[in-house]
Amino acid sequence: MGLSIHYSGTFKNDASLSEMIEEIKDIAEIYKWEYNIYNRVFPENSLSMSDYNQHIYGISFTPSHCETIFISFLSNGKMSSPGHLKFFEKSDDQPERNYLYMLSVKTQFAGVMIHKLVIHLFRYLSKKYFQDFNMSDEGRYWETGNEQVLKENFNRYNELLKDFSYAIEAFPMLSVESFESYFERVLSLIHDRKTKRDS
């Protein structure tokens, strides 16, 4: 739970992975974000192939109070991460295997300014280095470029988290309840609280 961004894409055939890594590394160092560099060069003629090896290419970095952001790829040039490779590549379920190429990061606790910075970085990188890039921003800043919309969505998610924390603390699970019935009760309480607050 928490405001997140979701993204996928492929590395451009004519772009330089090493150059992209250096640009992101420079930004991470300016903001004093921890970063991790993976392989810097794709294997020859590997981009756009359907198959891939077991290595990760690119970089990841972690802004303050944010989940780690992976700007990383499999050898076929499709965005992925070490965790996605580990958990989804051997799945027998095809819809589940699609998650191999779908990345997400929660920015909720990083705040509006970090979220904006990350979105602008993706906008720059997507034009220069990516193709078939897709992003869904729960803050709606990617789609609108409107900071007020972003702030409103951050506030809405913050209120939702407060309501959920309050409900869990104030109404503990009863010994006779299943998890399902407990969460139904908690969500009903949250809904009632939100309705009273909005009216």
C-alpha positions in Angstrom: 0.0 0.0 0.0 1.3 3.4 -0.9 1.6 5.7 -3.8 3.8 4.1 -6.5 4.9 4.3 -10.1 4.8 1.3 -12.5 6.9 1.1 -15.6 8.3 -1.0 -18.4 10.2 -0.6 -21.6 13.1 -1.7 -23.8 16.6 -0.3 -24.3 17.1 1.4 -27.7 19.4 -0.5 -30.1 21.4 2.6 -30.9 21.8 4.0 -27.4 24.8 3.6 -25.0 24.1 1.6 -21.8 27.4 2.8 -20.4 26.5 6.4 -21.0 23.1 6.0 -19.4 24.7 4.4 -16.3 27.2 7.3 -16.0 24.5 9.9 -16.2 22.4 8.2 -13.5 25.4 7.6 -11.4 26.3 11.3 -11.5 22.7 12.2 -10.4 22.8 9.7 -7.6 26.1 11.1 -6.4 24.8 14.7 -6.5 21.9 13.7 -4.3 23.9 11.3 -2.2 21.7 8.3 -3.1 23.1 4.9 -2.8 23.4 3.1 -6.2 24.5 -0.2 -7.6 25.9 -0.8 -11.1 25.4 -4.1 -12.8 26.9 -5.1 -16.2 27.7 -2.0 -18.4 27.6 -3.6 -21.8 25.0 -5.8 -23.4 26.3 -9.0 -25.1 26.7 -8.5 -28.9 23.5 -8.8 -30.9 21.4 -9.6 -27.8 19.0 -6.7 -27.9 15.5 -7.5 -29.2 16.0 -11.3 -28.9 13.3 -13.2 -27.1 15.8 -15.2 -25.0 18.1 -13.7 -22.4 20.9 -14.8 -20.1 21.0 -14.7 -16.3 22.7 -11.3 -16.0 21.3 -7.9 -15.2 22.5 -4.8 -17.1 22.2 -1.2 -15.9 21.9 0.5 -12.6 19.7 0.9 -9.5 19.6 3.7 -7.0 17.7 4.5 -3.8 16.5 8.0 -3.1 15.9 9.0 0.6 12.9 7.2 2.1 12.1 5.5 -1.2 12.2 2.0 -2.5 15.1 1.1 -4.8 14.5 2.2 -8.4 15.8 -0.2 -11.1 16.9 1.2 -14.4 18.1 -2.2 -15.4 17.6 -4.7 -18.1 17.9 -8.3 -19.2 20.3 -9.1 -22.0 17.5 -8.8 -24.5 17.1 -5.1 -23.5 13.8 -5.4 -21.7 13.5 -3.7 -18.3 13.7 -6.1 -15.4 15.5 -6.4 -12.0 17.4 -9.0 -10.1 14.3 -9.8 -8.0 12.0 -10.1 -11.0 14.5 -12.4 -12.7 14.7 -14.6 -9.6 10.9 -14.8 -8.9 9.2 -14.7 -12.3 11.5 -16.2 -14.9 10.9 -19.8 -14.0 7.1 -19.5 -13.5 5.0 -21.9 -15.5 2.1 -19.4 -15.4 2.4 -17.2 -18.5 0.5 -14.2 -17.0 2.8 -14.4 -14.0 5.9 -14.5 -16.3 4.8 -11.2 -17.8 5.7 -9.6 -14.4 9.3 -10.3 -15.3 9.2 -7.1 -17.4 6.9 -4.9 -15.1 8.7 -2.8 -12.5 7.2 -0.8 -9.7 8.5 1.5 -7.0 6.8 3.0 -4.0 7.6 6.8 -3.6 4.9 7.4 -0.9 7.4 8.0 1.9 10.0 9.9 -0.2 7.6 12.8 -0.7 6.4 15.0 -3.5 9.8 16.6 -4.4 11.6 13.2 -4.8 8.6 11.8 -6.7 8.8 14.8 -9.1 12.5 14.4 -9.6 12.2 10.7 -10.3 9.4 11.4 -12.9 11.5 14.0 -14.6 14.5 11.6 -14.7 12.3 8.9 -16.3 11.0 11.5 -18.8 14.6 12.4 -19.8 15.8 8.8 -19.9 12.8 7.5 -21.9 13.4 10.0 -24.7 17.2 9.3 -24.9 17.6 5.6 -24.0 14.3 3.7 -24.1 11.7 2.6 -26.6 8.2 1.2 -26.0 8.3 2.9 -22.6 5.2 2.9 -20.5 4.6 4.5 -17.1 1.6 4.6 -14.9 2.0 7.1 -12.1 -0.5 6.8 -9.2 0.4 10.4 -8.4 -0.7 11.3 -11.9 2.3 13.6 -12.4 3.7 11.6 -15.3 0.4 12.0 -17.1 -0.5 15.6 -16.2 2.8 17.4 -15.2 0.5 19.1 -12.6 2.2 19.5 -9.2 -1.2 20.3 -7.6 -2.7 17.0 -8.8 0.4 15.2 -7.4 0.1 16.9 -4.0 -3.6 16.0 -3.8 -2.9 12.4 -4.6 -0.1 12.3 -2.0 -2.5 13.7 0.6 -5.2 11.2 -0.4 -2.7 8.3 0.0 -1.4 9.7 3.3 -4.9 9.9 4.7 -5.7 6.4 3.6 -2.5 5.1 5.4 -3.5 7.0 8.5 -7.0 5.6 8.4 -5.7 2.1 7.9 -3.2 2.4 10.8 -5.9 3.8 13.0 -8.3 1.0 12.2 -5.7 -1.7 12.8 -4.7 -0.2 16.2 -8.2 0.7 17.3 -10.0 -2.5 16.1 -7.7 -5.5 16.6 -8.6 -8.8 15.0 -11.1 -10.9 17.0 -10.3 -14.5 17.8 -13.4 -15.7 16.0 -12.6 -13.8 12.8 -10.9 -15.0 9.6 -8.4 -12.7 8.0 -10.9 -12.1 5.2 -13.7 -11.0 7.6 -11.3 -8.9 9.6 -10.2 -6.9 6.6 -13.8 -6.5 5.4 -14.6 -5.1 8.9 -11.5 -2.8 8.9 -12.2 -1.5 5.3 -15.8 -0.8 6.3 -14.6 1.2 9.3 -12.2 3.1 7.1 -14.9 3.8 4.5 -17.2 5.1 7.3 -14.5 7.3 8.7 -13.7 8.8 5.3 -17.4 9.4 4.6 -17.7 11.4 7.9 -14.6 13.3 7.2 -15.7 14.3 3.7 -19.2 15.3 4.6 
